[in-house]
Amino acid sequence: MLCALGCMLFTEPLIYALKLVQTHSIFMALSLLAFSYNQKRRDFCAGGLLSYAASVKITPAFIIIYWIFRGKLKSVFWFFVWSIFIIILTILCVGMNIFFDFINSMSRVSHVLLHAINNQSFSAWASYSTEYNKELLNWKIFEINSDIKMLSTLLMVVFLSFFGYMGRIWKDGTTELASLISITVFSPIAWSHYYIIVFPAILVILNKGGFVNYTICFIVFISNTCVISVNYWHPIIHKHTILYAELYSAILTIIALIGCRFPLFRAPLNLPRLPLMKR
């Protein structure tokens, strides 16, 4: 485990987050802590932590879909109670105009798509084409295709519903991590440092053991190293292109979180023994 934690220091999500002093890891930690309190039936704290995280970044709010299908309705109730309290407190502190400006800004951002090397979302992948290559270094903002946005939202709801329902059976924490990764993947914009969420999942998968699990963890680590995940120079078209390494590694991590409970994933590598040569 210590070796795995050390290897994470060389990954793009962590380096990028530290370089930009990003706070995403804080809200990821709040979401994980909300899941922890939810498992301990401390719904008041779970709802409060999640509502605080969602007040800054809206994506953690989708966790309530997981909780609904998981049957954790008390946590959902306290999430809405805390959210109402935070809204009222915000309006009292900054006023109605600034509050609604924030809401309008969030609504506007949800309709845009940025084709950039470090946008590793499913929406960016689905709408990407070679004609956008010249825009990769210009940070040009496009309007997201309505069909792609609807498909991304639908897939997010389906994944969260599935993991929430299966969480009633699989009570080892894998469904919670898979749901957080799913929210990241299907958000319109998922910067490289958002995929820091795969690292707690990797630790869980490593703890399960097995040759397949170890292989997947190794591939995910390699996919998130700086050399592979950013500024890839295509040798054929001689233009900057996007290698969606973080996106693919996140999908592979979800597969491992589902499969790590099956014997095939946990089985050790049994190599045939070579007969000893007789002298």
DRENDO-1510 file (C-alpha; in Angstrom, 1 decimal, always signed):
<recs>
REC; n; res; u; v; w
REC; 1; MET; +0.0; +0.0; +0.0 .
REC; 2; LEU; +2.8; +2.4; +0.8 .
REC; 3; CYS; +4.4; +1.6; -2.6 .
REC; 4; ALA; +1.1; +2.4; -4.3 .
REC; 5; LEU; +0.7; +5.7; -2.4 .
REC; 6; GLY; +4.3; +6.6; -3.5 .
REC; 7; CYS; +3.6; +5.8; -7.1 .
REC; 8; MET; +0.6; +8.2; -7.0 .
REC; 9; LEU; +3.0; +11.1; -6.6 .
REC; 10; PHE; +4.0; +10.6; -10.2 .
REC; 11; THR; +0.5; +10.7; -11.7 .
REC; 12; GLU; -0.9; +13.6; -13.7 .
REC; 13; PRO; -4.2; +14.1; -11.6 .
REC; 14; LEU; -2.2; +14.6; -8.4 .
REC; 15; ILE; +0.6; +16.7; -9.9 .
REC; 16; TYR; -1.9; +18.9; -11.8 .
REC; 17; ALA; -4.0; +19.4; -8.7 .
REC; 18; LEU; -1.0; +20.4; -6.6 .
REC; 19; LYS; +0.3; +22.7; -9.3 .
REC; 20; LEU; -2.9; +24.6; -9.6 .
REC; 21; VAL; -3.7; +24.4; -5.9 .
REC; 22; GLN; -7.0; +22.9; -6.8 .
REC; 23; THR; -9.7; +22.3; -4.2 .
REC; 24; HIS; -11.4; +19.4; -6.0 .
REC; 25; SER; -9.6; +16.9; -3.7 .
REC; 26; ILE; -11.2; +18.6; -0.7 .
REC; 27; PHE; -14.7; +18.1; -2.0 .
REC; 28; MET; -13.9; +14.6; -3.1 .
REC; 29; ALA; -12.8; +13.9; +0.5 .
REC; 30; LEU; -16.0; +15.5; +1.8 .
REC; 31; SER; -18.0; +13.2; -0.5 .
REC; 32; LEU; -16.1; +10.1; +0.8 .
REC; 33; LEU; -16.6; +11.3; +4.4 .
REC; 34; ALA; -20.3; +11.7; +3.7 .
REC; 35; PHE; -20.4; +8.0; +2.4 .
REC; 36; SER; -18.6; +7.0; +5.6 .
REC; 37; TYR; -21.1; +8.7; +7.9 .
REC; 38; ASN; -23.9; +7.3; +5.8 .
REC; 39; GLN; -22.6; +3.7; +6.4 .
REC; 40; LYS; -22.5; +4.4; +10.1 .
REC; 41; ARG; -26.1; +5.6; +10.0 .
REC; 42; ARG; -25.1; +9.2; +11.0 .
REC; 43; ASP; -27.5; +10.7; +8.4 .
REC; 44; PHE; -27.4; +14.2; +9.8 .
REC; 45; CYS; -23.7; +14.5; +9.3 .
REC; 46; ALA; -23.8; +12.7; +6.0 .
REC; 47; GLY; -26.4; +15.0; +4.5 .
REC; 48; GLY; -24.6; +18.1; +5.9 .
REC; 49; LEU; -21.2; +17.2; +4.4 .
REC; 50; LEU; -22.7; +16.4; +1.0 .
REC; 51; SER; -24.8; +19.6; +0.9 .
REC; 52; TYR; -21.6; +21.6; +1.8 .
REC; 53; ALA; -19.7; +19.9; -1.0 .
REC; 54; ALA; -22.6; +20.4; -3.5 .
REC; 55; SER; -22.8; +24.1; -2.6 .
REC; 56; VAL; -19.5; +24.7; -4.2 .
REC; 57; LYS; -19.4; +21.9; -6.8 .
REC; 58; ILE; -22.8; +20.8; -8.0 .
REC; 59; THR; -21.7; +17.3; -9.1 .
REC; 60; PRO; -21.6; +15.7; -5.6 .
REC; 61; ALA; -25.3; +16.4; -5.4 .
REC; 62; PHE; -25.9; +13.5; -7.8 .
REC; 63; ILE; -24.9; +11.2; -4.9 .
REC; 64; ILE; -28.5; +11.5; -3.7 .
REC; 65; ILE; -29.5; +9.3; -6.7 .
REC; 66; TYR; -27.2; +6.6; -5.3 .
REC; 67; TRP; -28.6; +7.1; -1.8 .
REC; 68; ILE; -32.2; +6.8; -3.0 .
REC; 69; PHE; -31.6; +3.5; -4.7 .
REC; 70; ARG; -29.5; +2.4; -1.8 .
REC; 71; GLY; -32.5; +3.0; +0.5 .
REC; 72; LYS; -30.7; +5.8; +2.5 .
REC; 73; LEU; -33.6; +8.2; +2.5 .
REC; 74; LYS; -32.8; +9.8; +5.8 .
REC; 75; SER; -29.5; +11.0; +4.4 .
REC; 76; VAL; -31.4; +12.4; +1.4 .
REC; 77; PHE; -33.8; +14.2; +3.7 .
REC; 78; TRP; -30.9; +15.8; +5.7 .
REC; 79; PHE; -29.2; +16.7; +2.5 .
REC; 80; PHE; -32.2; +18.8; +1.5 .
REC; 81; VAL; -32.6; +20.3; +4.9 .
REC; 82; TRP; -28.9; +21.3; +5.0 .
REC; 83; SER; -29.1; +22.6; +1.4 .
REC; 84; ILE; -32.1; +24.9; +2.3 .
REC; 85; PHE; -30.2; +26.2; +5.3 .
REC; 86; ILE; -27.1; +26.9; +3.2 .
REC; 87; ILE; -29.2; +28.7; +0.6 .
REC; 88; ILE; -30.9; +30.9; +3.2 .
REC; 89; LEU; -27.6; +31.7; +4.9 .
REC; 90; THR; -26.0; +32.5; +1.5 .
REC; 91; ILE; -28.8; +34.9; +0.6 .
REC; 92; LEU; -28.6; +36.6; +4.0 .
REC; 93; CYS; -24.9; +37.1; +3.6 .
REC; 94; VAL; -24.6; +38.2; -0.1 .
REC; 95; GLY; -28.1; +39.1; -1.1 .
REC; 96; MET; -30.5; +37.8; -3.7 .
REC; 97; ASN; -28.8; +39.4; -6.8 .
REC; 98; ILE; -25.4; +37.7; -6.2 .
REC; 99; PHE; -27.1; +34.4; -5.3 .
REC; 100; PHE; -29.1; +34.3; -8.6 .
REC; 101; ASP; -26.0; +35.4; -10.6 .
REC; 102; PHE; -24.3; +32.3; -9.2 .
REC; 103; ILE; -27.3; +30.1; -10.2 .
REC; 104; ASN; -27.3; +31.6; -13.7 .
REC; 105; SER; -23.6; +31.1; -14.1 .
REC; 106; MET; -23.9; +27.4; -13.0 .
REC; 107; SER; -26.7; +27.0; -15.6 .
REC; 108; ARG; -24.7; +28.6; -18.3 .
REC; 109; VAL; -21.6; +26.5; -17.6 .
REC; 110; SER; -23.7; +23.3; -17.8 .
REC; 111; HIS; -24.4; +24.0; -21.5 .
REC; 112; VAL; -20.8; +24.5; -22.6 .
REC; 113; LEU; -18.1; +22.1; -23.7 .
REC; 114; LEU; -14.4; +22.8; -23.8 .
REC; 115; HIS; -12.2; +20.7; -26.1 .
REC; 116; ALA; -8.9; +20.7; -24.4 .
REC; 117; ILE; -6.1; +18.2; -23.7 .
REC; 118; ASN; -7.1; +18.0; -20.0 .
REC; 119; ASN; -10.9; +17.7; -20.4 .
REC; 120; GLN; -11.3; +14.0; -20.0 .
REC; 121; SER; -15.1; +13.7; -19.8 .
REC; 122; PHE; -17.3; +11.3; -21.7 .
REC; 123; SER; -19.0; +14.3; -23.4 .
REC; 124; ALA; -15.7; +15.6; -24.7 .
REC; 125; TRP; -14.8; +12.2; -25.9 .
REC; 126; ALA; -18.2; +11.6; -27.6 .
REC; 127; SER; -18.1; +15.0; -29.4 .
REC; 128; TYR; -14.4; +15.0; -30.3 .
REC; 129; SER; -13.4; +15.0; -34.0 .
REC; 130; THR; -10.1; +15.8; -35.8 .
REC; 131; GLU; -11.5; +19.2; -36.9 .
REC; 132; TYR; -11.2; +20.4; -33.3 .
REC; 133; ASN; -7.4; +19.7; -33.2 .
REC; 134; LYS; -6.6; +23.3; -34.1 .
REC; 135; GLU; -8.6; +24.4; -31.1 .
REC; 136; LEU; -6.9; +22.3; -28.5 .
REC; 137; LEU; -4.4; +24.9; -27.5 .
REC; 138; ASN; -6.8; +27.9; -28.0 .
REC; 139; TRP; -9.2; +26.9; -25.1 .
REC; 140; LYS; -12.2; +27.6; -27.3 .
REC; 141; ILE; -15.6; +27.0; -25.7 .
REC; 142; PHE; -18.3; +25.3; -27.7 .
REC; 143; GLU; -21.9; +24.6; -26.9 .
REC; 144; ILE; -22.5; +21.0; -25.9 .
REC; 145; ASN; -24.6; +18.9; -28.2 .
REC; 146; SER; -28.0; +18.4; -26.7 .
REC; 147; ASP; -28.1; +14.7; -27.6 .
REC; 148; ILE; -24.6; +14.1; -26.0 .
REC; 149; LYS; -25.6; +16.0; -22.9 .
REC; 150; MET; -28.8; +14.0; -22.6 .
REC; 151; LEU; -26.9; +10.7; -23.2 .
REC; 152; SER; -24.3; +11.6; -20.5 .
REC; 153; THR; -27.0; +12.5; -18.0 .
REC; 154; LEU; -28.9; +9.3; -18.7 .
REC; 155; LEU; -25.8; +7.2; -18.3 .
REC; 156; MET; -24.9; +8.9; -15.1 .
REC; 157; VAL; -28.4; +8.2; -13.7 .
REC; 158; VAL; -28.3; +4.6; -14.9 .
REC; 159; PHE; -24.9; +4.0; -13.3 .
REC; 160; LEU; -25.8; +5.6; -10.0 .
REC; 161; SER; -29.1; +3.8; -9.9 .
REC; 162; PHE; -27.3; +0.4; -10.6 .
REC; 163; PHE; -24.6; +1.0; -8.0 .
REC; 164; GLY; -27.1; +2.3; -5.5 .
REC; 165; TYR; -29.2; -0.9; -5.8 .
REC; 166; MET; -26.2; -3.2; -5.8 .
REC; 167; GLY; -24.9; -1.4; -2.7 .
REC; 168; ARG; -27.6; -3.2; -0.8 .
REC; 169; ILE; -25.8; -6.5; -1.6 .
REC; 170; TRP; -22.1; -5.4; -2.1 .
REC; 171; LYS; -21.4; -3.7; +1.2 .
REC; 172; ASP; -17.6; -3.4; +0.9 .
REC; 173; GLY; -17.4; +0.2; -0.3 .
REC; 174; THR; -16.8; -0.5; -3.9 .
REC; 175; THR; -20.2; +0.8; -5.1 .
REC; 176; GLU; -19.7; +4.1; -3.4 .
REC; 177; LEU; -16.3; +4.6; -5.2 .
REC; 178; ALA; -17.7; +3.4; -8.5 .
REC; 179; SER; -20.5; +6.0; -8.2 .
REC; 180; LEU; -18.1; +8.9; -7.6 .
REC; 181; ILE; -16.0; +7.8; -10.6 .
REC; 182; SER; -19.2; +7.6; -12.7 .
REC; 183; ILE; -20.2; +11.2; -11.7 .
REC; 184; THR; -16.7; +12.3; -12.8 .
REC; 185; VAL; -16.8; +10.5; -16.1 .
REC; 186; PHE; -20.3; +11.7; -17.2 .
REC; 187; SER; -19.9; +15.3; -16.1 .
REC; 188; PRO; -19.7; +17.8; -19.1 .
REC; 189; ILE; -16.2; +18.9; -18.0 .
REC; 190; ALA; -13.9; +16.5; -16.1 .
REC; 191; TRP; -10.4; +18.0; -15.8 .
REC; 192; SER; -7.4; +15.7; -15.4 .
REC; 193; HIS; -7.1; +16.4; -11.7 .
REC; 194; TYR; -10.7; +15.3; -11.2 .
REC; 195; TYR; -9.5; +11.7; -11.7 .
REC; 196; ILE; -7.7; +11.7; -8.5 .
REC; 197; ILE; -10.8; +9.8; -7.4 .
REC; 198; VAL; -9.5; +6.6; -9.0 .
REC; 199; PHE; -6.7; +6.4; -6.4 .
REC; 200; PRO; -8.8; +5.4; -3.4 .
REC; 201; ALA; -10.5; +2.9; -5.6 .
REC; 202; ILE; -7.1; +1.5; -6.7 .
REC; 203; LEU; -6.2; +1.0; -3.0 .
REC; 204; VAL; -9.4; -1.0; -2.5 .
REC; 205; ILE; -8.8; -3.1; -5.6 .
REC; 206; LEU; -5.2; -3.8; -4.5 .
REC; 207; ASN; -6.5; -4.9; -1.1 .
REC; 208; LYS; -8.7; -7.5; -2.8 .
REC; 209; GLY; -5.6; -9.2; -4.4 .
REC; 210; GLY; -5.4; -11.3; -7.5 .
REC; 211; PHE; -3.5; -11.2; -10.7 .
REC; 212; VAL; -6.2; -9.5; -12.8 .
REC; 213; ASN; -6.7; -6.9; -10.1 .
REC; 214; TYR; -3.0; -6.1; -9.9 .
REC; 215; THR; -2.8; -5.9; -13.7 .
REC; 216; ILE; -5.7; -3.5; -13.9 .
REC; 217; CYS; -4.1; -1.3; -11.2 .
REC; 218; PHE; -0.8; -1.3; -13.0 .
REC; 219; ILE; -2.5; -0.2; -16.3 .
REC; 220; VAL; -4.5; +2.5; -14.5 .
REC; 221; PHE; -1.3; +3.8; -12.9 .
REC; 222; ILE; +0.6; +3.9; -16.3 .
REC; 223; SER; -2.4; +5.6; -17.9 .
REC; 224; ASN; -2.3; +8.4; -15.4 .
REC; 225; THR; +1.4; +9.2; -15.6 .
REC; 226; CYS; +2.4; +12.6; -17.0 .
REC; 227; VAL; +4.1; +11.4; -20.1 .
REC; 228; ILE; +1.1; +9.4; -21.4 .
REC; 229; SER; -1.8; +11.5; -20.3 .
REC; 230; VAL; -1.0; +15.0; -21.6 .
REC; 231; ASN; +0.5; +16.8; -24.6 .
REC; 232; TYR; +0.5; +13.7; -26.8 .
REC; 233; TRP; +2.1; +14.5; -30.3 .
REC; 234; HIS; +0.5; +12.3; -33.0 .
REC; 235; PRO; +3.2; +11.0; -35.3 .
REC; 236; ILE; +0.8; +10.7; -38.3 .
REC; 237; ILE; -1.3; +13.8; -38.5 .
REC; 238; HIS; +1.4; +16.0; -36.9 .
REC; 239; LYS; -1.1; +17.8; -34.7 .
REC; 240; HIS; -1.9; +17.9; -31.1 .
REC; 241; THR; -4.5; +15.3; -30.3 .
REC; 242; ILE; -6.2; +14.0; -27.2 .
REC; 243; LEU; -5.3; +10.7; -25.7 .
REC; 244; TYR; -8.2; +10.1; -23.2 .
REC; 245; ALA; -6.0; +8.1; -20.8 .
REC; 246; GLU; -7.6; +9.2; -17.6 .
REC; 247; LEU; -11.1; +8.6; -19.0 .
REC; 248; TYR; -10.2; +5.0; -20.1 .
REC; 249; SER; -8.5; +4.3; -16.9 .
REC; 250; ALA; -11.6; +5.5; -14.9 .
REC; 251; ILE; -13.8; +3.1; -16.9 .
REC; 252; LEU; -11.3; +0.3; -16.4 .
REC; 253; THR; -11.4; +1.1; -12.6 .
REC; 254; ILE; -15.2; +0.8; -12.6 .
REC; 255; ILE; -14.9; -2.6; -14.3 .
REC; 256; ALA; -12.4; -3.7; -11.6 .
REC; 257; LEU; -14.6; -2.5; -8.8 .
REC; 258; ILE; -17.4; -4.6; -10.1 .
REC; 259; GLY; -15.3; -7.6; -10.9 .
REC; 260; CYS; -13.1; -7.7; -7.9 .
REC; 261; ARG; -15.6; -9.7; -6.0 .
REC; 262; PHE; -15.5; -12.5; -8.5 .
REC; 263; PRO; -12.9; -15.3; -8.2 .
REC; 264; LEU; -11.4; -14.7; -11.7 .
REC; 265; PHE; -10.2; -11.2; -10.6 .
REC; 266; ARG; -8.9; -12.4; -7.2 .
REC; 267; ALA; -7.2; -15.5; -8.5 .
REC; 268; PRO; -3.4; -15.6; -8.2 .
REC; 269; LEU; -1.2; -16.2; -11.2 .
REC; 270; ASN; -0.4; -19.9; -11.3 .
REC; 271; LEU; +2.5; -20.6; -13.6 .
REC; 272; PRO; +3.3; -24.2; -14.5 .
REC; 273; ARG; +6.3; -25.5; -12.7 .
REC; 274; LEU; +9.2; -26.4; -14.9 .
REC; 275; PRO; +10.7; -29.9; -14.2 .
REC; 276; LEU; +14.1; -29.7; -12.6 .
REC; 277; MET; +16.9; -31.0; -14.8 .
REC; 278; LYS; +18.6; -34.0; -13.6 .
REC; 279; ARG; +22.3; -33.9; -13.2 .
</recs>
